[in-house]
């Protein structure tokens, strides 16, 4: 008898921006935003958020796969702080650079 392994439904990747201590912004991607935020908040996340603890999530966007999320993360990390804040306020777009 052949065993057929049920494939798990695809999970969406979440791109997020955190507002951190001192008004600094941190951008990342994850499959589980709640768990990742807890990691950042307890000093178990990125080195940046150990120095500048997160205060709140200010932006999220879902992507169908890791590749698309990474491309958007890269584009956002190249943006100026002012451009990121415009995007957070809803006046901008995440533009991919291929």
Backbone as CSV, one residue per row, in Angstrom:
resi,resn,N_x,N_y,N_z,CA_x,CA_y,CA_z,C_x,C_y,C_z
1,UNK,0.841,-1.188,0.000,0.000,0.000,0.000,0.883,1.247,0.000
2,UNK,0.613,2.124,-0.892,1.398,3.344,-1.026,0.834,4.436,-0.119
3,UNK,1.731,5.101,0.587,1.311,6.204,1.451,1.439,7.513,0.684
4,UNK,0.377,8.233,0.659,0.388,9.536,-0.001,0.452,10.593,1.088
5,UNK,1.485,11.380,1.008,1.672,12.431,2.007,0.865,13.660,1.587
6,UNK,-0.008,14.075,2.473,-0.804,15.270,2.189,0.101,16.492,2.262
7,UNK,0.013,17.309,1.262,0.834,18.508,1.225,0.160,19.604,2.032
8,UNK,0.939,20.247,2.874,0.403,21.348,3.676,0.084,22.521,2.757
9,UNK,-0.949,23.260,3.078,-1.262,24.422,2.246,-0.112,25.423,2.303
10,UNK,0.143,26.118,1.212,1.240,27.084,1.206,0.994,28.186,2.235
11,UNK,2.058,28.594,2.890,1.949,29.649,3.895,2.435,30.962,3.296
12,UNK,1.758,32.009,3.646,2.160,33.324,3.158,3.287,33.882,4.018
13,UNK,4.189,34.591,3.374,5.259,35.290,4.069,4.785,36.695,4.391
14,UNK,5.201,37.190,5.516,4.815,38.525,5.960,6.042,39.421,6.012
15,UNK,5.990,40.516,5.288,6.990,41.563,5.406,6.463,42.520,6.468
16,UNK,7.325,42.949,7.368,6.872,43.831,8.440,7.886,44.933,8.691
17,UNK,7.394,46.041,9.199,8.258,47.126,9.655,7.884,47.411,11.098
18,UNK,8.906,47.450,11.944,8.719,47.773,13.351,9.204,49.187,13.610
19,UNK,8.467,49.904,14.435,8.991,51.162,14.950,9.674,50.799,16.260
20,UNK,10.930,51.183,16.371,11.740,50.793,17.520,12.105,52.018,18.348
21,UNK,12.791,51.779,19.455,13.216,52.859,20.346,13.921,53.950,19.545
22,UNK,13.667,55.184,19.924,14.283,56.312,19.242,13.681,56.615,17.891
23,UNK,12.529,56.010,17.566,11.877,56.271,16.289,12.510,55.547,15.114
24,UNK,13.440,54.655,15.383,14.096,53.917,14.304,13.144,52.867,13.736
25,UNK,13.379,52.503,12.473,12.545,51.511,11.795,13.363,50.265,11.501
26,UNK,12.744,49.106,11.679,13.383,47.827,11.372,12.462,47.063,10.427
27,UNK,13.021,46.530,9.348,12.252,45.780,8.356,12.701,44.328,8.343
28,UNK,11.741,43.414,8.271,12.067,41.995,8.198,10.949,41.212,7.544
29,UNK,11.177,39.899,7.391,10.155,39.002,6.857,10.038,37.795,7.781
30,UNK,8.878,37.172,7.784,8.640,36.010,8.633,7.411,35.250,8.156
31,UNK,7.291,34.025,8.621,6.067,33.255,8.401,5.092,33.453,9.555
32,UNK,5.604,33.854,10.720,4.789,33.988,11.932,5.115,35.316,12.610
33,UNK,4.345,36.341,12.296,4.636,37.684,12.791,4.565,37.767,14.315
34,UNK,3.581,37.132,14.903,3.439,37.199,16.361,4.671,36.616,17.067
35,UNK,5.116,35.457,16.618,6.291,34.822,17.225,7.551,35.643,16.974
36,UNK,7.675,36.194,15.783,8.865,36.982,15.453,8.903,38.263,16.275
37,UNK,7.750,38.911,16.450,7.705,40.125,17.272,8.122,39.803,18.709
38,UNK,7.620,38.691,19.239,7.996,38.294,20.604,9.499,38.070,20.706
39,UNK,10.084,37.461,19.678,11.531,37.239,19.673,12.273,38.573,19.702
40,UNK,11.841,39.516,18.875,12.471,40.843,18.880,12.306,41.512,20.242
41,UNK,11.114,41.448,20.797,10.803,42.143,22.055,11.553,41.564,23.253
42,UNK,11.928,40.297,23.177,12.623,39.664,24.303,14.128,39.555,24.081
43,UNK,14.637,40.253,23.068,16.076,40.259,22.825,16.600,39.033,22.106
44,UNK,15.713,38.226,21.545,16.126,37.012,20.840,16.017,37.164,19.324
45,UNK,15.703,38.354,18.870,15.572,38.595,17.436,16.877,39.120,16.864
46,UNK,16.784,40.031,15.954,17.945,40.608,15.289,18.779,41.455,16.246
47,UNK,20.044,41.578,15.946,20.950,42.395,16.764,20.429,43.832,16.879
48,UNK,19.902,44.364,15.784,19.381,45.735,15.788,18.319,45.920,16.862
49,UNK,17.385,44.973,16.961,16.287,45.137,17.920,16.711,44.836,19.353
50,UNK,17.895,44.266,19.531,18.432,44.148,20.893,18.895,45.516,21.370
51,UNK,19.444,46.305,20.459,19.899,47.661,20.800,18.756,48.665,20.814
52,UNK,17.799,48.473,19.923,16.654,49.378,19.793,15.376,48.541,19.862
53,UNK,14.892,48.250,21.066,13.728,47.368,21.213,12.503,47.867,20.443
54,UNK,11.733,46.932,19.891,10.545,47.328,19.134,9.464,47.889,20.042
55,UNK,8.758,48.890,19.514,7.640,49.484,20.245,6.304,49.051,19.652
56,UNK,6.269,48.884,18.314,5.020,48.460,17.673,5.276,48.090,16.216
57,UNK,4.358,47.321,15.677,4.373,46.992,14.250,3.651,48.132,13.542
58,UNK,4.302,48.730,12.541,3.683,49.869,11.855,3.285,49.565,10.415
59,UNK,3.725,48.417,9.883,3.415,48.101,8.489,3.534,46.599,8.289
60,UNK,2.600,46.019,7.563,2.711,44.620,7.146,2.187,44.476,5.725
61,UNK,2.726,43.510,5.031,2.232,43.156,3.701,2.517,41.674,3.493
62,UNK,1.551,40.957,2.947,1.669,39.509,2.729,2.177,39.215,1.320
63,UNK,2.962,38.132,1.214,3.495,37.681,-0.067,3.293,36.175,-0.184
64,UNK,3.089,35.678,-1.403,2.798,34.253,-1.579,3.999,33.336,-1.343
65,UNK,5.214,33.899,-1.416,6.396,33.060,-1.224,7.558,33.887,-0.673
66,UNK,8.583,33.176,-0.222,9.739,33.826,0.403,10.484,34.726,-0.587
67,UNK,10.597,34.280,-1.813,11.318,35.040,-2.828,10.722,36.437,-3.012
68,UNK,9.410,36.508,-3.154,8.751,37.810,-3.327,8.922,38.680,-2.082
69,UNK,8.822,38.070,-0.912,8.987,38.820,0.337,10.406,39.372,0.455
70,UNK,11.405,38.572,0.090,12.797,39.028,0.151,13.057,40.184,-0.807
71,UNK,12.476,40.114,-2.002,12.648,41.201,-2.974,12.071,42.502,-2.426
72,UNK,10.895,42.420,-1.823,10.274,43.619,-1.256,11.077,44.129,-0.063
73,UNK,11.556,43.212,0.774,12.372,43.610,1.925,13.625,44.348,1.457
74,UNK,14.278,43.823,0.445,15.478,44.445,-0.104,15.173,45.858,-0.612
75,UNK,14.061,45.994,-1.331,13.677,47.307,-1.860,13.413,48.297,-0.726
76,UNK,12.736,47.852,0.313,12.427,48.740,1.439,13.691,49.131,2.182
77,UNK,14.597,48.196,2.369,15.827,48.500,3.105,16.693,49.512,2.364
78,UNK,16.513,49.641,1.052,17.249,50.641,0.274,16.604,52.024,0.343
79,UNK,15.366,52.104,0.822,14.637,53.371,0.876,15.143,54.252,2.016
80,UNK,14.969,55.544,1.859,15.280,56.475,2.948,14.225,56.325,4.043
81,UNK,14.554,56.802,5.229,13.591,56.753,6.338,12.324,57.526,5.976
82,UNK,12.493,58.666,5.302,11.331,59.476,4.913,10.433,58.706,3.943
83,UNK,11.035,58.018,2.984,10.253,57.237,2.020,9.533,56.081,2.716
84,UNK,10.202,55.452,3.682,9.556,54.369,4.439,8.356,54.909,5.199
85,UNK,8.505,56.071,5.811,7.398,56.650,6.583,6.233,57.026,5.666
86,UNK,6.524,57.508,4.465,5.457,57.800,3.488,4.704,56.519,3.142
87,UNK,5.456,55.442,2.932,4.831,54.166,2.610,3.966,53.691,3.779
88,UNK,4.482,53.820,4.979,3.740,53.420,6.175,2.452,54.227,6.296
89,UNK,2.516,55.500,5.959,1.342,56.373,6.028,0.361,56.129,4.889
90,UNK,0.719,55.252,3.963,-0.192,54.901,2.882,-0.046,55.726,1.626
91,UNK,0.994,56.544,1.551,1.151,57.392,0.374,2.171,56.851,-0.613
92,UNK,2.755,55.713,-0.313,3.771,55.153,-1.204,3.516,53.697,-1.508
93,UNK,4.383,53.121,-2.309,4.280,51.720,-2.712,5.640,51.060,-2.540
94,UNK,5.625,49.766,-2.301,6.869,49.006,-2.322,7.156,48.716,-3.783
95,UNK,8.269,49.227,-4.281,8.631,48.983,-5.672,9.792,48.012,-5.713
96,UNK,9.668,47.011,-6.553,10.732,46.023,-6.676,11.793,46.530,-7.628
97,UNK,13.032,46.201,-7.304,14.136,46.486,-8.211,14.750,45.157,-8.599
98,UNK,14.554,44.762,-9.830,15.074,43.458,-10.290,16.424,43.623,-10.931
